[in-house]
Amino acid sequence: MILRSIELENFGLYAGRQRLDLVPQRGRPVILFGGRNGAGKTTLLEAVRLALYGRRALGFRVAQSEYEDHLRGRVHAGLDGKTANIASVGLEFDYAEGGVVQRYRVNRRWTVKGSKVVETLSLEKDGAPVDAVPRDEWHSFLQELVPPGVSQLFFFDGEKIAEIARDDPDEGLAEAVRGLLGIELVGRLRTDLGLYLARRNRREGGNAAAKLELTVREIAALDRQIVEKAEHVAELRSRQMSQARVASNVRQRFVAEGGDAASRRASIEAARKEVREQIMRRETEMRELAGGLLPFAAAPKLTKRFANALSRASEPGIGAEAAALRQRLLSWRATGDPKRSAKWNGAHWHDLEAFLAADAAAPVDLPESSVSELDTGERRKLLGKLTDVRETVAARASLLVAELDALARRLREIEADLVRASGQAAGVVLDELLLAEKDMGAVEAELKAREEEVRILEYQRATLDRERRRMLDAQNEAAAGEERAELANRVGRALQQYEEQLLDRKLAQLQTEFVSRFNHLARKGNFVADVRIDRTSFDATLIDRAGREIRKSTLSAGEKQVYAIAMLWALARTSGRPLPMIIDTPLARLDSEHRNTLVERYFPEASHQVIVLSTDTEVDDALLERLGPSISHTYRLDYDPVRGATTATPGYFDDAHNGEDGVALQQA
């Protein structure tokens, strides 16, 4: 089910006629309404309930006079003292039936005439009035589409969260659980015993026996229909898989023919331009290196000799020092002072003298004039540049060559893709691909419709089964006068105990779902290891990892709110109904960490369509940024104190975060 739009006319704070688009974008399920307290957020939720359920929206035991008083009080009254006498609420939504998505439009319009209120209900299906259902049954028809007991799990406000978060048991939650958890596994023996007792007491209660037999036959007929539908669903799933394989093969052919490249031609051309620019930048850098020191890298030996010569020329006093040292050694040899302890022969003195003479007269590789003309700073500068040739310039040149080779290969690949993108065969394969995907979509739509039919039949069977068990319970309480009847009663009571144990097992499914949802939302990770749900009151007791009970009263205010939201989420998932979610002021009592968790993990995942009604202090700028990827479009509810009326406009407070289709249509 998808809510497409809601229309308000002189309802509550909304003056005139206003229509709001509610269709979410694909992959963005959240429609965010922002309004300060008293701006009319809760009025929108009330309008949805009123459009669907009429008097039932106020509760089970509401008199017609009370309902008329409520409608009279919901007609817009301006601050100028003028009150309209006509108001209406309308809802347009899509609902899948028999494999086809039908579009419904429901409108409740009432006119105040003195002390009387006259209400008119219109119901259209695909643009025409619903003729298959009598007009006086339209109320019941709408309640069958979206049962009120189930809707409270999907359309709720902060008060509903607060009720579940209270420490005392919640009777409303208990009724919701009873409506969701149908016990499917009931022993055939108990049914046979009930029929036996019914026949034994036919004289006292023949109508009850006939009704029980009729119910059993109806359940058997539903079982056969469910089996047939399930087989059809299995066939459709097989067709879906086969059609998916066909579409996959066609897509592979489409890619092979260059269709994928053709669809990406603009991005390929942009990539080619970028690669060419990178090549030009690297060639420019290479030319700059070639005009500088790069040629020296081609003669490494000559460069090294040049550097050595510059190094020696930087130390001009080395020859004079060697000559002075030679004279001192000759004087030491002649005088013997200071005294020598080692025995030095003539060969030793000859080698030492030759070394010092050679060092003093060592030639320089460069012409003496070319080096002597340079001062010390210039020689050091030349040495630094020659060092850059060896350590930096050559390495950078090698890297540029490698990058140019890689870019050239990349350019050849891109140009090959462009050649493939110009192929003509891709167009033919594209038509075939679109047809295959269309066939696959048709099969998937039919599969979803048949699965929905199976779920409806299973719900009908569960309803009949509950009626059968009610009659069996009544019979088990009846007194039996004979021994065999008494024995059958005892066996029936034993089976009743067995059924109660089976109920506990079914409740375990809800417990598992709740633990998963709670830990998903709680900031403490695996804070809850298990939960026990009382089978009578359906009050929940949390269990930590150490096996200790966590009383709801010990939870913080924020944790109680998370508990309530997790329970509603678990019940909604257990219901199996694909309904949209409407949440009014869900974050008012949460701290920042819990708000972040709900915004990131709950709103985007709660349903395929999530309508959030929030104040600016709940979803502030920081949370809006976190929720942004999931937001389809936004509305801002502005209350005009001069007119005493609220107007809905696209946007969220100071933020312009809004989808393209988020348009509020207004008429005076």
C-alpha positions in Angstrom: 0.0 0.0 0.0 1.2 3.5 -0.9 -0.4 6.7 0.3 -0.4 9.0 -2.7 -1.9 12.2 -1.3 -4.0 13.7 1.4 -6.5 16.5 0.9 -7.8 18.7 3.7 -10.6 21.2 3.4 -11.4 23.4 6.4 -10.2 20.7 8.7 -8.8 21.7 12.1 -6.1 24.3 11.6 -6.1 23.9 7.8 -8.2 26.6 6.2 -9.4 26.3 2.6 -8.4 23.3 0.6 -4.8 21.9 0.6 -3.5 18.8 -1.1 -0.2 17.2 -0.1 1.7 14.8 -2.3 2.9 11.7 -0.3 4.5 9.5 -3.0 8.1 8.7 -2.0 11.0 8.6 -4.5 12.6 5.2 -5.2 15.1 4.4 -2.5 14.0 7.4 -0.4 11.1 6.2 1.7 10.9 9.2 4.2 8.5 12.1 3.8 9.3 14.6 6.5 6.8 17.1 7.9 8.2 19.9 10.1 6.1 22.0 12.3 6.3 23.6 15.7 3.9 22.6 18.5 0.4 23.5 17.7 1.0 23.8 13.9 -1.1 20.9 13.0 1.1 17.8 12.8 -1.2 15.5 14.8 -4.1 16.8 12.7 -2.6 15.1 9.6 -2.4 11.8 11.4 -6.0 12.2 12.6 -7.1 13.1 9.1 -5.7 9.8 7.7 -7.5 7.8 10.4 -10.7 9.7 10.0 -10.7 9.2 6.2 -10.2 5.4 6.5 -12.4 4.6 9.6 -14.9 7.4 10.2 -16.5 6.9 13.7 -14.3 3.8 14.3 -11.2 6.2 14.3 -12.4 7.5 17.7 -12.7 4.0 19.3 -14.9 0.9 19.6 -17.6 2.4 21.8 -18.3 5.8 20.4 -21.9 6.9 20.0 -23.1 8.6 16.8 -23.8 11.8 18.8 -20.3 11.9 20.1 -19.0 11.4 16.6 -21.1 14.2 15.3 -19.8 16.5 18.1 -16.3 15.6 17.1 -16.9 16.4 13.5 -18.4 19.7 14.4 -15.4 20.6 16.5 -13.0 19.7 13.7 -14.5 22.3 11.3 -12.0 25.2 10.9 -12.9 28.3 12.9 -10.9 31.5 12.0 -9.8 34.1 14.5 -12.2 36.6 12.8 -15.2 34.7 14.2 -16.1 33.2 10.9 -16.6 29.4 11.0 -17.0 27.3 7.9 -20.0 24.9 7.7 -18.4 22.4 5.4 -15.2 20.4 5.9 -13.7 17.3 4.4 -10.7 14.9 4.5 -9.6 12.9 1.5 -7.0 10.1 1.0 -5.7 8.7 -2.3 -3.7 5.4 -2.1 -2.6 2.4 -4.2 -3.6 -1.1 -3.1 -2.7 -4.4 -4.8 -5.6 -6.7 -5.5 -5.5 -9.9 -7.6 -2.1 -9.1 -9.0 -3.2 -5.6 -10.1 -2.5 -2.3 -8.3 -5.8 -0.5 -7.8 -6.0 3.2 -7.0 -8.5 4.2 -4.4 -9.8 7.6 -3.4 -11.8 8.0 -0.2 -13.4 11.3 0.8 -15.4 12.1 3.9 -17.3 15.4 3.8 -19.6 16.8 6.4 -21.9 19.7 6.6 -23.0 21.4 9.8 -26.7 22.4 9.7 -27.6 23.9 13.1 -27.4 21.1 15.7 -27.1 18.4 13.0 -24.1 17.1 11.2 -24.6 15.4 7.8 -21.7 13.2 6.7 -21.1 12.0 3.1 -18.7 9.2 2.2 -17.4 8.8 -1.4 -15.2 5.9 -2.4 -13.7 5.5 -5.9 -11.6 2.8 -7.4 -9.5 3.7 -10.5 -11.6 6.8 -11.0 -15.0 5.3 -10.7 -17.3 4.6 -7.7 -17.0 1.2 -6.1 -20.0 -0.7 -7.4 -19.0 -4.2 -6.3 -19.7 -3.2 -2.7 -23.0 -1.7 -1.6 -22.7 1.9 -0.5 -23.8 1.2 3.1 -20.9 -1.4 3.3 -18.2 1.0 2.3 -17.2 1.6 5.9 -16.7 -2.1 6.4 -14.9 -2.5 3.1 -12.3 0.2 4.1 -11.8 -1.5 7.5 -11.1 -4.8 5.7 -8.5 -3.2 3.5 -6.6 -1.8 6.4 -8.0 -3.3 9.7 -8.0 -0.7 12.6 -6.3 -3.2 14.9 -3.4 -3.5 12.5 -3.2 0.2 11.6 -2.4 1.2 15.2 1.0 -0.6 14.6 1.6 1.6 11.6 -0.1 4.9 12.3 0.9 6.0 15.7 2.0 9.1 17.6 4.2 9.9 20.6 1.3 9.1 22.9 1.1 5.5 21.6 4.8 5.2 22.3 4.3 6.6 25.8 1.5 4.1 26.5 3.7 1.1 25.6 6.6 2.7 27.5 4.6 2.9 30.7 5.5 0.5 33.5 2.0 -1.0 33.8 0.7 -3.5 31.2 -0.8 -2.1 28.1 -4.2 -3.6 27.2 -4.2 -2.0 23.8 -0.9 -3.8 23.0 -2.4 -7.1 24.2 -5.3 -6.7 21.8 -2.9 -6.0 19.0 -0.8 -9.1 19.7 -3.9 -11.3 19.9 -5.0 -10.0 16.5 -1.6 -10.8 15.0 -0.6 -14.1 16.4 -2.9 -16.9 15.0 -2.1 -20.3 16.3 -1.9 -22.5 13.2 -1.0 -25.9 14.7 -4.1 -27.3 16.4 -4.4 -31.0 16.9 -7.0 -32.9 14.8 -7.9 -35.0 17.9 -9.3 -31.9 19.8 -11.4 -31.1 16.8 -12.7 -34.7 16.6 -13.4 -34.6 20.3 -15.3 -31.3 20.0 -17.4 -32.8 17.2 -18.1 -35.9 19.4 -19.2 -33.7 22.3 -21.3 -31.6 20.0 -23.1 -34.6 18.7 -23.5 -36.0 22.2 -25.1 -32.7 23.2 -27.0 -32.2 19.9 -30.3 -32.4 21.7 -29.3 -29.4 24.0 -27.3 -27.5 21.5 -27.9 -28.7 17.9 -27.1 -25.2 16.4 -23.7 -25.1 18.0 -22.8 -28.5 16.6 -24.0 -27.5 13.1 -22.0 -24.3 13.3 -18.9 -26.2 14.4 -19.2 -28.7 11.6 -19.7 -25.8 9.1 -16.6 -24.1 10.4 -14.5 -27.2 10.1 -15.6 -27.7 6.5 -14.8 -24.0 5.7 -11.3 -24.5 7.2 -10.8 -27.6 5.1 -11.9 -25.7 2.0 -9.5 -22.8 2.8 -6.7 -25.3 3.3 -7.2 -26.6 -0.2 -7.3 -23.1 -1.7 -4.1 -22.2 0.2 -2.3 -25.3 -1.2 -3.5 -24.5 -4.7 -2.4 -20.9 -4.4 1.0 -22.0 -2.9 1.6 -24.2 -5.9 0.8 -21.4 -8.2 3.2 -19.1 -6.3 5.9 -21.8 -6.6 5.4 -21.9 -10.4 5.6 -18.1 -10.6 8.8 -18.1 -8.7 10.3 -20.6 -11.1 9.1 -18.4 -14.0 10.7 -15.4 -12.3 14.0 -17.2 -12.0 13.9 -18.3 -15.7 12.9 -14.8 -16.9 15.8 -13.3 -14.8 18.3 -15.6 -16.5 16.9 -14.6 -19.9 17.3 -10.9 -19.0 20.8 -11.5 -17.7 21.8 -13.2 -20.9 20.4 -10.4 -23.0 22.2 -7.9 -20.9 25.5 -9.7 -21.4 24.9 -9.5 -25.2 24.0 -5.9 -24.9 27.3 -5.2 -23.1 29.3 -7.3 -25.6 27.8 -5.3 -28.6 28.9 -2.1 -27.0 25.6 -1.1 -25.7 26.9 -0.5 -22.2 29.7 1.7 -23.7 27.2 3.6 -25.8 25.1 4.4 -22.7 28.3 5.7 -21.1 29.6 7.6 -24.1 29.5 11.0 -22.4 31.5 9.7 -19.4 34.0 7.9 -21.8 34.6 11.1 -23.8 35.1 13.0 -20.5 37.7 10.3 -19.4 39.5 10.6 -22.8 39.7 14.4 -22.3 41.1 14.0 -18.8 43.8 11.5 -19.9 44.9 13.7 -22.8 45.2 16.7 -20.3 47.3 14.5 -18.0 49.6 13.5 -20.9 50.1 17.2 -21.9 51.0 18.1 -18.3 53.6 15.4 -18.0 55.1 16.2 -21.5 55.4 19.8 -20.4 57.2 18.8 -17.3 59.5 16.5 -19.3 60.4 19.4 -21.6 61.2 21.6 -18.7 63.5 19.0 -17.3 65.2 18.6 -20.7 65.8 22.3 -20.9 67.5 22.2 -17.5 69.8 19.6 -15.9 68.3 16.4 -17.5 71.1 16.2 -20.2 73.7 15.8 -17.5 72.0 12.6 -16.5 73.0 11.1 -19.9 76.7 11.3 -18.9 77.0 10.0 -15.3 80.7 9.4 -15.4 81.6 12.8 -16.7 79.3 14.4 -14.1 81.0 12.4 -11.3 84.5 13.5 -12.5 83.3 17.1 -12.6 82.0 16.8 -9.1 85.2 15.4 -7.8 87.2 18.2 -9.4 85.0 20.8 -7.8 85.4 19.1 -4.5 89.2 19.2 -4.6 89.2 22.7 -5.9 87.2 23.7 -2.9 90.2 22.8 -0.7 93.1 24.9 -2.1 95.6 24.4 0.8 96.0 20.7 0.6 99.2 20.8 -1.5 101.1 23.3 0.8 100.1 21.3 3.8 101.5 18.1 2.3 104.8 19.8 1.4 105.1 21.2 5.0 104.4 17.8 6.4 107.2 16.3 4.1 109.8 18.8 5.4 108.9 18.0 9.1 109.2 14.3 8.4 112.7 14.8 6.8 113.8 16.9 9.8 112.6 14.2 12.2 114.5 11.5 10.2 117.7 13.6 10.3 117.6 14.6 14.0 115.8 11.6 15.5 114.0 13.9 18.0 111.6 13.0 19.3 113.0 9.5 19.7 111.5 6.7 17.6 110.7 3.3 19.1 110.0 1.5 15.8 112.7 0.5 13.4 112.2 2.5 10.2 114.3 1.3 7.2 115.0 3.2 4.0 112.1 1.6 2.2 109.6 3.0 4.8 111.0 6.5 4.5 111.0 6.3 0.7 107.3 5.2 0.5 106.2 7.9 2.8 108.1 10.6 1.0 106.7 9.5 -2.4 103.1 9.6 -1.0 103.5 13.1 0.3 105.1 14.3 -2.9 102.4 12.8 -5.0 99.6 14.4 -2.8 101.2 17.8 -3.0 101.5 17.7 -6.8 98.2 15.9 -7.7 96.7 17.2 -11.0 93.2 18.5 -11.3 90.9 17.0 -14.0 89.6 20.4 -15.1 91.7 23.1 -16.5 93.0 25.1 -13.6 91.8 28.3 -15.1 88.1 27.1 -15.4 87.9 26.2 -11.7 90.1 29.0 -10.3 87.7 31.5 -11.8 84.8 30.3 -9.6 84.5 31.4 -6.1 83.6 29.1 -3.2 79.8 29.8 -3.4 79.6 29.2 -7.1 81.5 25.9 -6.7 79.1 24.8 -4.0 76.1 25.7 -6.1 77.5 23.7 -9.0 78.0 20.7 -6.7 74.4 21.0 -5.5 73.1 20.9 -9.0 75.2 18.0 -10.0 73.9 16.2 -6.9 70.3 17.0 -8.0 71.1 15.4 -11.4 72.1 12.1 -9.8 69.4 12.0 -7.0 66.3 13.9 -8.2 66.2 14.8 -11.9 67.0 11.3 -13.2 64.5 9.7 -10.9 61.8 12.2 -11.8 62.4 11.7 -15.5 62.1 7.9 -15.1 58.8 8.3 -13.3 57.4 10.6 -15.9 58.4 8.1 -18.7 56.5 5.3 -16.8 53.4 7.5 -16.2 53.4 8.6 -19.9 53.5 4.9 -21.0 50.6 4.1 -18.6 48.5 7.0 -19.8 49.2 6.1 -23.4 47.8 2.6 -22.7 44.8 4.0 -21.0 44.1 6.4 -23.9 44.2 3.5 -26.3 41.7 1.6 -24.2 39.3 4.6 -24.0 39.5 5.1 -27.7 38.7 1.4 -28.2 35.6 1.9 -26.0 34.5 4.8 -28.1 34.8 2.7 -31.2 32.6 0.0 -29.6 30.1 2.7 -28.5 29.6 3.6 -32.2 28.4 0.1 -33.0 24.9 -0.3 -34.5 24.0 -3.8 -33.2 23.6 -2.5 -29.6 20.3 -0.7 -30.5 18.7 -4.0 -31.6 19.8 -5.8 -28.5 18.6 -2.9 -26.3 15.0 -3.4 -27.6 15.3 -7.1 -26.8 16.7 -6.2 -23.3 13.8 -3.8 -22.6 11.3 -6.5 -23.6 13.0 -9.1 -21.4 13.0 -6.8 -18.4 9.3 -5.9 -19.1 8.4 -9.6 -19.1 10.3 -10.1 -15.9 8.5 -7.2 -14.2 5.1 -8.6 -15.2 6.0 -12.0 -13.6 7.2 -10.3 -10.5 4.0 -8.2 -10.2 1.9 -11.3 -10.6 4.0 -13.2 -8.1 3.5 -10.5 -5.5 -0.2 -10.4 -6.1 -0.5 -14.2 -5.7 1.6 -14.1 -2.5 -0.8 -11.4 -1.2 -3.8 -13.7 -2.0 -2.1 -16.5 0.0 -1.7 -14.2 3.0 -5.3 -13.2 2.8 -6.5 -16.8 2.7 -4.2 -17.6 5.6 -5.7 -14.7 7.6 -9.2 -16.0 6.8 -8.3 -19.4 7.9 -6.8 -18.1 11.2 -10.1 -16.2 11.8 -12.1 -19.4 11.3 -9.7 -21.4 13.4 -10.0 -18.9 16.3 -13.8 -19.3 16.1 -13.5 -23.1 16.0 -11.3 -23.0 19.1 -13.7 -20.7 20.9 -16.5 -23.2 20.3 -14.2 -26.0 21.4 -13.3 -24.2 24.6 -17.0 -23.6 25.4 -17.7 -27.3 24.9 -14.7 -28.3 27.1 -16.3 -26.3 29.9 -19.6 -28.1 29.6 -20.4 -30.8 32.1 -20.6 -34.3 30.8 -22.9 -36.8 32.4 -21.3 -40.0 31.1 -17.9 -41.5 31.7 -16.9 -41.3 28.1 -18.0 -37.6 27.8 -16.1 -36.8 31.0 -13.0 -38.6 29.6 -13.3 -36.6 26.4 -13.6 -33.4 28.4 -10.4 -34.2 30.3 -8.6 -35.0 27.0 -10.0 -31.7 25.6 -8.6 -29.7 28.6 -5.3 -31.5 28.2 -5.2 -30.4 24.5 -6.1 -26.9 25.6 -3.0 -26.9 27.8 -1.0 -28.2 24.8 -2.4 -25.4 22.7 -1.4 -22.9 25.3 2.1 -24.2 25.2 2.0 -23.9 21.5 1.0 -20.3 21.9 4.2 -19.8 24.0 6.2 -21.1 21.1 4.5 -18.8 18.7 5.2 -15.9 21.1 8.8 -16.8 20.9 8.8 -15.6 17.3 7.7 -12.2 18.4 10.3 -12.3 21.2 13.1 -13.0 18.7 11.9 -10.2 16.4 11.7 -7.8 19.4 15.2 -8.6 20.7 16.6 -8.1 17.2 14.8 -4.8 16.7 15.6 -3.5 20.3 19.4 -4.3 20.0 19.3 -2.7 16.5 18.1 0.5 18.0 19.7 0.6 21.4 23.0 2.3 21.8 24.3 -0.4 24.2 24.7 -3.0 21.5 23.5 -6.5 22.8 22.0 -4.9 25.9 19.1 -7.3 25.8 19.7 -11.0 25.3 16.1 -12.2 25.6 12.6 -11.1 26.5 9.7 -12.9 28.1 6.2 -11.9 27.0 3.4 -12.8 29.4 0.8 -14.9 27.5 -2.1 -13.3 29.2 -1.3 -9.6 29.6 1.5 -9.6 27.0 3.6 -7.5 29.3 7.3 -7.9 28.4 10.2 -8.5 30.8 13.7 -7.9 29.4 16.6 -10.3 30.1 20.3 -9.2 30.0 23.3 -11.3 28.9 23.8 -12.5 32.5 20.3 -13.9 32.7 19.1 -11.1 35.0 15.7 -9.5 34.6 15.6 -5.9 33.5 12.4 -4.3 34.8 10.9 -1.7 32.6 10.8 0.7 35.5 14.7 0.6 35.7 15.1 1.7 32.1 15.9 5.3 31.4 13.3 7.5 29.7 15.1 7.1 26.4 15.4 3.4 26.7 11.7 3.1 27.4 11.0 5.0 24.2 13.3 2.7 22.3 11.5 -0.3 23.9 8.1 1.0 22.7 9.3 1.7 19.2 11.1 -1.7 19.0 7.9 -3.5 20.1 5.7 -1.6 17.6 8.3 -2.4 14.9 8.4 -6.1 15.8 4.6 -6.3 15.8 4.4 -4.6 12.4 7.0 -7.0 10.9 5.1 -9.9 12.5 1.9 -8.7 10.9 3.4 -9.2 7.4 1.3 -6.4 5.9 3.1 -4.0 3.5 1.6 -0.8 5.0 3.1 2.6 5.1 4.3 4.0 8.5 3.1 7.3 9.9 5.0 8.5 13.0 4.0 11.6 14.9 6.6 13.3 17.2 8.6 10.1 17.9 11.8 11.8 19.3 10.4 14.2 21.9 11.6 12.2 24.9 14.9 10.8 23.5 18.4 12.0 24.1 20.8 12.8 21.3 22.3 9.3 21.0 18.9 7.6 20.8 17.7 10.2 18.3 20.7 9.5 16.1 20.1 5.8 16.3 16.4 6.1 15.3 17.2 8.5 12.5 19.8 6.2 11.0 18.4 2.8 11.7 14.6 3.1 12.2 13.2 5.7 9.9 14.9 4.4 6.7 14.1 0.8 7.4 10.6 0.9 9.1 8.6 0.6 5.9 8.6 1.3 2.2 6.9 4.6 3.0 7.6 6.5 6.2 5.8 9.8 7.0 7.5 11.5 9.9 5.8 14.4 11.7 8.4 16.3 13.7 9.2 19.5 15.5 12.4 21.5 14.8 13.8 20.4 18.1 13.3 16.7 17.3 14.8 16.5 13.8 17.2 19.4 13.9 19.9 20.3 11.3 22.3 17.6 12.4 19.7 14.8 12.3 18.3 16.2 9.0 21.8 15.7 7.5 21.9 12.1 8.8 18.4 11.4 7.5 19.0 13.3 4.2 19.9 10.2 2.0 16.5 8.6 2.9 14.3 11.7 2.5 12.1 11.9 -0.6 10.7 15.3 0.1 9.8 17.6 3.0 7.0 19.9 4.1 6.9 22.8 6.5 3.7 23.5 8.5 3.5 27.2 9.2 0.8 28.6 11.6 -0.3 32.1 10.9 -1.5 33.7 14.2 -3.2 36.5 12.3 -5.4 34.2 10.3 -5.4 31.4 12.8 -4.6 28.9 10.1 -1.9 26.5 9.0 -0.4 26.3 5.6 1.8 23.4 4.3 4.7 24.4 2.0 7.6 22.5 0.5 10.8 22.6 2.6 11.8 21.9 6.2 12.1 25.0 8.4 15.3 26.8 7.1 16.4 23.8 5.0 15.5 23.6 1.3 15.7 19.8 1.4 12.8 18.9 -0.9 12.1 16.4 -3.7 11.1 17.5 -7.1 7.6 16.3 -6.8 7.0 17.6 -3.2 4.3 20.1 -4.0 1.5 21.4 -1.8 -1.5 22.4 -3.9 -3.7 25.0 -2.2 -7.0 26.6 -3.0 -8.8 29.3 -1.1 
